[in-house]
Amino acid sequence: MTVSQRPIETDATRTAADALEACNRHDVDALARLVSEDVGFDNPVTGPTDRAGMLAFHRALFAGFPDIDYQATQLTTEGDRTVAECHINGSHLGTYAGVPPTGRRLSVGAAFVISVRGGLIASWRSYFDRVPVLRVLGRIE
C-alpha cells in the first residue's frame, strides 16, 4: 500500500505524506516546496543539517539509488508532528558517498519524525540502522 492510499486526517499528515511521495518520485524540487527555509534535518548519514543539506542528501541518495522507494507502513500524527514508519528498498546503481555502484540491494526499516509549521516541514528527523547502508556500500561485510 502506498502513502497516497492511506487515510489523511490532518494538514501535518498530508504534508508528511506529500513529502514521502515526492521522495518516491525522486522529485527534489517538489520536496523543496514542502520544506521551510529554516528546516532542521537530521539523519544517521548527515547528522544535523539545514535545508541545503537536506536537499543535497536527497539528490545524492536518488542518484546513488535510482530505484529507491520509501514504503510507508504507518503514519501517526499528533498535533503538528507525524511519525512515518517505513521500509526503504533500493539498488546501489550509481555513485553514492564517493562509492561507485556495487549493484547491491538496500533494505532497511526507518522512522521519520516530521514536524509541520504553517503548512511546511519545519523539522525532519530520520532513524535507521546504518549497518545495512555500509554493507551495500562495501564498507563492512
Phi, psi and omega per residue, in radians:
M1 nan 2.328 -3.128
T2 -1.559 2.922 3.131
V3 -1.003 -0.709 -3.064
S4 -1.153 -0.305 3.119
Q5 -1.515 -0.087 -3.096
R6 -1.510 2.565 3.094
P7 -1.140 2.372 3.133
I8 -1.811 2.171 -3.039
E9 -1.918 -0.510 -3.061
T10 -2.443 2.925 3.065
D11 -1.063 -0.682 3.138
A12 -1.099 -0.733 3.113
T13 -1.124 -0.774 -3.123
R14 -1.089 -0.763 -3.132
T15 -1.115 -0.754 3.109
A16 -1.104 -0.770 3.124
A17 -1.098 -0.722 3.108
D18 -1.086 -0.687 3.124
A19 -1.138 -0.753 3.118
L20 -1.129 -0.675 3.102
E21 -1.159 -0.666 3.066
A22 -1.066 -0.722 3.100
C23 -1.099 -0.726 3.139
N24 -1.175 -0.447 3.042
R25 -1.515 -0.112 -3.076
H26 1.066 0.658 -3.065
D27 -1.794 1.511 -3.102
V28 -1.146 -0.568 3.105
D29 -1.116 -0.743 3.097
A30 -1.142 -0.705 3.086
L31 -1.069 -0.756 -3.138
A32 -1.041 -0.621 3.128
R33 -1.212 -0.286 -3.105
L34 -1.688 -0.154 -3.079
V35 -1.927 2.519 3.131
S36 -1.251 2.799 3.120
E37 -1.082 -0.518 -3.087
D38 -1.876 0.454 -3.136
V39 -0.984 2.497 2.979
G40 -1.800 2.251 -3.126
F41 -2.179 2.373 -3.115
D42 -2.576 2.231 3.004
N43 -2.601 2.941 -3.078
P44 -1.106 -0.285 3.131
V45 -1.552 -0.839 -3.041
T46 -1.563 -0.476 -2.892
G47 1.242 -2.967 -3.136
P48 -1.170 2.349 3.118
T49 -2.638 3.134 -3.086
D50 -1.827 -2.933 -3.104
R51 -1.021 -0.829 3.134
A52 -1.051 -0.721 3.111
G53 -1.145 -0.677 3.117
M54 -1.097 -0.822 -3.107
L55 -1.213 -0.661 3.091
A56 -1.110 -0.714 3.100
F57 -1.011 -0.839 -3.104
H58 -1.172 -0.669 3.071
R59 -1.022 -0.815 -3.123
A60 -1.147 -0.719 3.137
L61 -1.077 -0.813 -3.115
F62 -1.192 -0.541 3.081
A63 -1.258 -0.709 -3.109
G64 -1.355 -0.508 -3.118
F65 -2.249 1.316 -2.982
P66 -1.146 -0.223 3.099
D67 -1.940 0.266 -3.077
I68 -1.062 2.478 -3.067
D69 -2.484 2.313 3.083
Y70 -1.751 1.868 3.096
Q71 -1.620 1.815 3.125
A72 -1.317 2.168 3.107
T73 -1.726 -0.366 3.139
Q74 -2.791 2.364 2.974
L75 -2.080 2.146 -3.141
T76 -2.171 2.169 -3.087
T77 -2.102 2.372 2.969
E78 -2.356 2.050 -3.097
G79 1.114 -2.171 -3.102
D80 -1.710 0.190 -3.056
R81 -2.065 2.256 3.081
T82 -2.054 2.339 3.002
V83 -1.831 2.145 3.110
A84 -1.888 2.041 3.030
E85 -1.606 2.213 -3.015
C86 -2.354 2.824 2.899
H87 -2.134 2.190 -3.062
I88 -1.864 2.245 3.126
N89 -2.282 2.464 3.074
G90 -3.086 2.831 -3.134
S91 -1.917 2.371 3.133
H92 -1.401 1.542 -3.048
L93 -1.955 -0.031 3.103
G94 -2.364 2.926 3.120
T95 -1.134 2.317 3.114
Y96 -2.469 2.277 3.139
A97 0.954 0.623 3.121
G98 1.367 0.052 -3.105
V99 -1.767 2.145 3.101
P100 -1.116 2.818 -3.087
P101 -0.950 2.347 3.069
T102 -1.813 -0.312 -3.071
G103 1.358 -0.049 -3.127
R104 -1.297 2.675 -3.095
R105 -1.712 2.305 3.073
L106 -1.713 2.357 3.037
S107 -2.534 2.013 -3.067
V108 -2.627 2.462 3.029
G109 -1.392 2.623 -3.121
A110 -2.627 2.747 2.982
A111 -2.280 2.363 3.083
F112 -2.038 2.269 3.050
V113 -1.884 1.935 -3.006
I114 -2.039 2.079 3.103
S115 -1.825 2.418 -3.078
V116 -2.069 2.388 3.085
R117 -2.380 2.191 3.127
G118 1.055 0.561 3.123
G119 1.428 -0.016 -3.141
L120 -2.102 2.692 3.108
I121 -1.252 2.126 -3.139
A122 -1.723 -0.431 -3.111
S123 -2.690 2.426 3.086
W124 -2.425 2.002 3.079
R125 -2.024 2.249 -3.115
S126 -1.928 2.441 3.109
Y127 -2.238 2.091 3.061
F128 -2.798 2.816 3.126
D129 -1.405 2.173 -3.135
R130 -1.310 -0.322 -3.062
V131 -1.000 -0.828 3.104
P132 -1.046 -0.629 3.121
V133 -1.128 -0.814 3.140
L134 -1.097 -0.633 3.088
R135 -1.127 -0.790 3.141
V136 -1.067 -0.655 -3.133
L137 -1.372 -0.102 3.138
G138 1.350 0.285 -3.141
R139 -1.404 -0.453 3.031
I140 -2.466 2.784 3.100
E141 -1.865 nan nan
